[in-house]
Amino acid sequence: MKKMTLEKQRGFSLVMAIFVIVVMSLLGAALNNILSAGSDSVAREVVSARALMAAESGAQRKLNEVFPPGGATVIGNCNATTYVMSGLFACTDVAVSCDLVTIDGVNYITLQSIGRCGPTSDLAVRVIDVQAKDG
């Protein structure tokens, strides 16, 4: 009787081993996809943060030109400018537009700074608007 039971179970280990290998392979592939999607998300977040920093830097630089430290306001510097960003990796340039409106002798300046970073296929663009007044 014992011999019959062993003969019936012969090959069961092989089937079980193949099943375990297939399940583990599927779990490994799913884990690989999840990790890959996570790393892509982190890379996009980094490029997006760089674009935001580039836009902020462009706005601050233009404000520094229009309102120089320790000096009078230079309204003539309120014009559209493009700055080349050499300090931020994968950022090409920052475009800053400047609009001036004078109401009752007070100058109101509106800046729009656009930072672009990353490869052209997956470009991150961030826009900063800044308003300032003279006086």
C-alpha positions in Angstrom: 0.0 0.0 0.0 2.9 2.3 0.8 4.4 1.7 -2.6 1.2 2.9 -4.4 1.1 6.1 -2.5 4.7 6.9 -3.4 4.1 6.2 -7.0 1.1 8.5 -7.1 3.2 11.3 -5.6 6.1 10.9 -8.0 6.5 14.1 -10.1 4.5 16.2 -7.6 7.6 18.0 -6.5 8.5 18.9 -10.0 5.0 20.5 -10.7 5.2 22.4 -7.4 8.7 23.7 -8.1 7.6 24.9 -11.6 4.6 26.6 -10.0 6.7 28.4 -7.4 9.2 29.5 -10.0 6.4 30.9 -12.2 4.8 32.8 -9.3 8.1 34.2 -8.1 9.0 35.3 -11.6 5.6 37.1 -11.9 6.1 38.8 -8.6 9.6 39.9 -9.6 8.4 41.4 -12.8 5.6 43.3 -11.0 8.1 44.6 -8.5 10.4 45.7 -11.2 7.6 47.6 -13.0 6.7 49.4 -9.7 10.3 50.4 -9.0 10.8 51.6 -12.5 7.6 53.8 -12.3 8.8 55.2 -9.0 12.2 56.2 -10.3 10.6 57.9 -13.3 8.3 59.8 -11.0 11.3 61.0 -8.8 13.2 62.1 -11.9 10.3 64.2 -13.1 9.9 65.7 -9.7 13.6 66.7 -9.7 13.4 68.3 -13.1 10.2 70.1 -12.1 11.8 71.5 -9.0 14.8 72.7 -11.1 12.4 74.5 -13.5 10.7 76.2 -10.5 14.1 77.3 -9.1 15.1 78.6 -12.6 11.9 80.7 -12.8 12.4 82.1 -9.3 16.0 82.9 -10.1 15.0 84.7 -13.3 12.4 86.8 -11.4 14.8 87.7 -8.6 17.5 88.7 -11.1 15.1 91.0 -13.0 13.9 92.5 -9.8 17.5 93.2 -8.9 18.0 95.0 -12.2 14.8 97.1 -11.8 15.3 97.8 -8.1 19.1 97.7 -7.6 20.3 97.4 -4.0 21.0 100.8 -2.5 20.0 102.7 -5.6 17.0 104.3 -7.3 14.6 102.3 -9.4 15.8 101.8 -13.0 12.5 101.8 -14.9 14.5 101.5 -18.2 15.5 97.9 -17.2 11.8 96.8 -17.3 12.0 94.9 -20.6 11.8 91.4 -21.8 14.9 89.4 -21.1 16.2 85.9 -21.6 18.8 84.6 -19.1 21.0 81.6 -19.9 21.0 79.2 -16.9 24.4 77.7 -16.6 24.2 76.8 -12.9 21.1 74.5 -13.0 21.7 71.1 -14.7 19.5 70.5 -17.8 18.0 74.0 -17.7 18.4 75.9 -20.9 17.1 79.4 -20.2 14.7 81.6 -18.4 12.4 84.1 -20.2 11.3 87.1 -18.1 8.8 89.6 -19.3 8.3 92.9 -17.6 5.3 95.2 -17.7 5.2 98.7 -16.2 2.1 100.6 -15.3 2.1 104.1 -13.7 -0.9 105.1 -11.7 -0.9 108.5 -9.9 2.9 108.7 -10.1 3.4 105.2 -8.6 5.1 102.6 -10.8 3.6 99.1 -10.7 5.8 96.4 -12.2 4.6 92.9 -13.1 7.2 90.2 -14.0 6.5 86.8 -15.5 9.4 84.4 -15.4 9.3 81.1 -17.3 11.8 78.4 -16.4 12.3 75.4 -18.7 14.3 72.3 -17.7 14.8 68.8 -18.9 15.0 67.0 -22.2 12.7 68.3 -25.0 10.7 65.0 -25.0 9.8 65.5 -21.3 10.3 69.3 -20.7 9.2 70.8 -17.3 8.0 74.4 -17.6 7.2 76.5 -14.5 5.9 80.1 -14.5 6.3 82.6 -11.7 4.4 85.9 -11.6 5.7 88.7 -9.4 4.2 92.1 -8.7 6.2 95.0 -7.2 5.6 98.7 -6.8 8.1 101.6 -6.7 7.7 103.9 -3.8 
